Amino acid sequence: MELLKTILTDVFSTRLNLNDILTLFLTNLVIIFLWLVIGKVAIVLSKKFIQSYFKRTKGERRGRTLSDLSVSGLRVLIWFIVILAILSELDFETTPILASAGILGLAIGFGAQSLVKDIVSGFFIIIDNAYNIGETIELSGFRGKVAYMNLRVTHVENFAGSLFIINNGQISSLINWSRRNTTAIVDFGVDYATNLSKVSEIMPAFMEELKNKYEEIVELPSFLGVTALADSSINMRIIAKTTSGNHFATERKIRQDLVDYLNKHKISIPFPQIVVHQSKNTV
């Protein structure tokens, strides 16, 4: 940059005949602009490289999570270096600034223990690979997809569009619904007058039909039979292993097919009933 400053000074003062103050101002302005361009280009190039590397080596979701966090941290580092370089070009002494930054960081560390806790927790969430962006998790009873995360906070968005923001230090337990196959559970009832043997006979064909119809069902569903004798129905259950996170959608599909299938075989699905007995008074 010294050579560039010399060239700019010569252009502004000798060729354009500007005074010393204006020459110094324009020279510093160009230098600042160039450093800002260098910082921006460095961020763009490093972002592309990091995203490509993590996507290739860690997969889509894990790669996206690690690349976002890496780019975020690198962006802060690059701009910090650019600011120091600009101050140095402007003949500011940067050593006291670095020393002050260290003291300030120490003071913040003592005064913001909750922030430190959040960052440490976020660090271990990343190291343990507890969840990644795009995965479905459940935190404090709130279930949704991880929309954004960094070392301090996690944003979870549910199907209704509600956004749940939680500090990483407040996460004491979680459920990750996206790592393993999940189970669709469908409970249904039949009339007490139903021939249960007939239900048992027709269900294997229905299980085969479900397996062949829905690719998210990973193995043959199971008909478990009677699970309860309710007030108005004999309750039964079907379970089906699905690919991760697809159990709720699969339950809805099975219920719809089940109604058609039972109606087709003339098996009644009862609705809640109240039977009232009226006593006959004799005179």
N, C-alpha and C positions, 0 to 999 in steps of 0.2 A: 504493500500500500504506500510505502514511502516514495517509490518511484512514481506512482500515480499522482500522489500529492504534489510532487515536484513538477510533473507535466501540467497538471491543472493550474497550479500557481503561475507557471510560465504563460499559459494560455490566457488566463484572466487578467494578469497584471501587464504582461508585455504586449500581447497581441490585441487585447480588448481595451487596454489602458484604464483598467479599473483601479481604484485606490486600495490600499492594503486591507482595510476593514471589510470592504465588499469582496475582495479576493479571498480572504480567509473564510468569510461566511459561505460563499458559493462552493469553495473547495470542501469545507466540512459537510455541506449539504449533499454534495455528490457522493462523498465517502459514506455518509450515513445511509443514503439511498442504496448504494452498492452492497453494503453489509446487510441491509434488510432483504434485498433480492437474494443474496447468498443464503441467508437463513431460510427464506421461503423455498428456494430450490432444494436445499438440503432436506427440508421436511418432506417435500413431495417425493423426492427420490427414495429417501429412507423408508417412507410409508409404503411405496410400491414394493420395495425389496422385502420389507418385513412381512407384509401381507402375503406375498408370493411364497416366501420361505415357510411361514407357519402353516399356510393352507396346504402346501405340498408335504410337509413333514408331520403335521398334527391333525389333519382332517379339517372339515368345514367348520364345525361349531367350536372345537377347541382352538383351532387356528385363528378364527375370528376373535375369540376372547383374548388370546395371548397377544395377537397383533394390535388390537385396540389399546390394550394396557401398555404395551411396549411403545407404540407411537405416541400415546399421551405423555408418558414419562420422557421420551426422547424429545418431544416438542418443547417441553419446559427446559430441558438441558440445552438444546440448540439456541433458544431465545436468550437464555442466561449468558451463554458464551458470546452471542452477537452483541448483547448490551455491554458486556465487559470490553469487547473489541471496540465498539463505538466510543465508549468512555476513554479507552486508551488512545484512540486516534485523536480525541479532543483534548489530550494531554492531562486527563484526570488520573490521579494516583489510585489504582485499583486495589492495592494491597489492603488499605484500611477498609475498603468496601467488603472485601472477602472476609476480613476479620470480624467486621460488624455483622455480616450475614451469619457467621458461625455463632456468635454470641446471641443474636436474635433467634436463631433456630433453637439454641439451647433453652432460651427463656420461653419460647413457645412450647417446647417439649414439656417443661415443668408446668406451664399454665394451662395446657390443653391436653390433659391426660386422656379424655374421652376421644379426642381426635387421634392420638397415638394408638389407642386401643382399636379404633376402627381400622386404621391402616394396617396394624399388625394382624388383625383378624382377616382383613381382605387379602393380605399376603398369603396366609395359610390356606384360605379358600382356593386361591390360585394354585398353590403348591399341591394341595390335596386333590385338586381337580373335582371339587364338590359339585360344581355346576358351571355351565358355559352359557353364553348368549344364545338365545333361541331354544333352550331347553325348558321344559315345563317343570316347575318346582312348587312346593307349598311351604310358605313361611307364616307362622303365627295364624294359621287357619286361612290364609289367603293363597289361592292357587292361580297360577298364570305362567306366562312365558317370560323369561328373563329378557327384557328389552335393552337394558344397558347396565353395565357394572364397571366400577373402578375399585381402587384400593380402599375407598372410604364408604361408598354406598352401593346399593343394588336396587335397580328399578324392575318391578314385576308388573306386567300388564295382563289382566284377565280377559275373558272372551267378550265382556261387555265394554271394554275399553278403559276400565278404571285402572289407574296407575298407583301401585303401592311402592313407596320409597322407604327403605329401611337402612339404617346405618349398619355396617358389617359387624360392628362390635355388639350389636343387640341381637344377632342371630345366635340363638342357643341350640336350636335343632331345626332340621329341614327334611323334607321329603323330595327326592328327585324322581319324577315320574318318567323320565326320558332315557334311563339307562338300561332297563331290562324290560322283557315282555310283561305286559299287564293283563289283568283278568277282567273280562266283561261278565257281569253277574246279572241275570235276568230272572226275576221272580214273577210268577203268574199264578192265577187261581182257576180252578175248574169247579163246576157245580158238584154238590154232594151226591147227586144222582148219577154222576159220570162213571162209566165203566173204566176203572183205573188200568185194567189189563190192556184195554184198547189203546189208552194213552201210551203205555210202555211199548206197545207194538209199533206204533207209528212214529215215535220219536227218533229212532236210529236213522230213518230215511231223512228226517228233517235236519239232523245233525250233519249228514253227508251233504245235503243241499246247501247248508250254511257254509261249510268248508269250501265247497266248490265255487260259491258265489262271491265270497269276499276274500280278497287276497291278503287283507290285514289280519285275518284269522290264521294263526301259524300252525295250529294242530286241530285235530278233530274235536269239536265241542262235546261236552258231556251233559247228559240229562241225569240229574241227581235224584229225581223222584220226589216223593212227598217230603216237605220240610216243616209243615205246620198244618194243624186243623184249626182254621180261623172261624170267625162267627158266621160268615156267609160263603166260605169257599174252602176247598182243599188246596193248599198252596204248594207249588212245586218250583224247582229251580233248574236253570240252565247256566253253565259256565263255559267260557270260551277264552283261550289264550290268544292275545292279540299283540301286534307289534307295539312298541312302547308309545304310550300316550294316546292310543286309538281305542281304548276300552269304552269310553263314554259314547263315542260316535257309533261304535259297534253295537252297544246295548240298544240304542235307538233303532237301528236297522233290524236287529233281531226281534224286537217287540212288534215292529210293523209286520214283519214276515210271519211271526207267530200268530198274530190275530187272523191273518188270511188263511194260514195253515189249519188252525183249529176250526175256523168256520167251514173250511172245505171238507173237513172230516166230521162236521156236525157235532162238535164238542163245545158245550156252552161255557162261556166265560161269565160268571155271575157278577152282579153288582150288589152293593151293600143292601141288606133287607132287614126290616124289623117285623117280627111276627107278634101280633097282639092277640092275646086270648081273653075273651070276655066271659066272665062267669055268668051262669044262668041262675038267678035267684028264684027259689021256689016259695010260693005263698003257703 
